[in-house]
């Protein structure tokens, strides 16, 4: 049976790799064409655009895994069906459940790979890509850490300790220099909010430095004259797509403790929790396609049906996310319901095949 497992797994894996390669090539070309519109801004070159797009590949692969799993499994098993190899297996006494288990072993591997890609590789690569591009385009952003940012704003240097949703910042330090490039003033603010196209610093302490003394004064609010727009600062905003499940959970706890809206991040977290499971469900869904209504049709027909089902599932999944946000549904339920529906349909189809 180990030989059978390896034989089925080889066909399924080759199908998934083929589909993944084609989808990645297509989406990478589209992403590069879109990046060409930014070439020439600041110091952003064509080579930078290529590097940026290459850094996006892990994230694209993570998003495309369910579609690749469905289409690849359909193609791999479809080839076995077209060559009557599945019929021979059944005639030799191999049960349908045994073939399903051999296929689902590949599905379990795909689940693990999706989890690793979404938790470790894709977030780091995409965050680095966003920072790399913004630095090249703006020439203002200088240094960025994981939880804070350094930026150059004219003759001043700005350190932001916390990037919050809703165009808010926390822990702002502004170091102003004089003509001799020495620090002449330090402005420290507990927070900042972007209102009416301008930044407002809150709970501000300003310290003027001279050779003789340091003079400090406190203000509740102060207008911040800066060239750092929210669009530029968005590069260091914690985007859900660039965060792991653990980071999302920790950030959700932080937002709730500070009385801030965390709904978007809750949906993103549960979406990432369910994503590996969806990949496994897509592999399972491909099996009744081959043994059921598509057992006597060509590969092209199977690919078309698989693509339509994959696109339909993606649209349903997105619809549940948006509807859940609008009507304040439970994020866990909204994320898991599409996968549960797909699993139910697959199980129902398998029952009919058996």
Secondary structure, DSSP 4 states (H G I P E B T S, - for coil): -HHHHHHHHHHHHHHHHHHHHHHHHHHHHHHHHHHTTTTTSTT--HHHHHHHHHHHHHHHHHHHHHHHHHHHHHHHHHHHHHTTHHHHHHHTT--HHHHHHHHHHHHHHHHHHHHHIIIIIHHHHHHHHHHHHHHHHHS-EEEE-SS-EEEEETTEEEEEEEEETTTEEEEEEEEEE-TTS-EEEEEEEEEEEEETTEEEEEEEEEEEE-SS-EEEEEEEEEEE--S--HHHHGGGS--GGGS-HHHHHHHHHHHHHTT---HHHHHHHHHHHHHHHHHHHHHHHHHHHHHTTTTTS-HHHHHHHHHHHHHHHHHHHHHHHHHHHHHT--HHHHHHHHHHHHHHHHHHHHHHH-
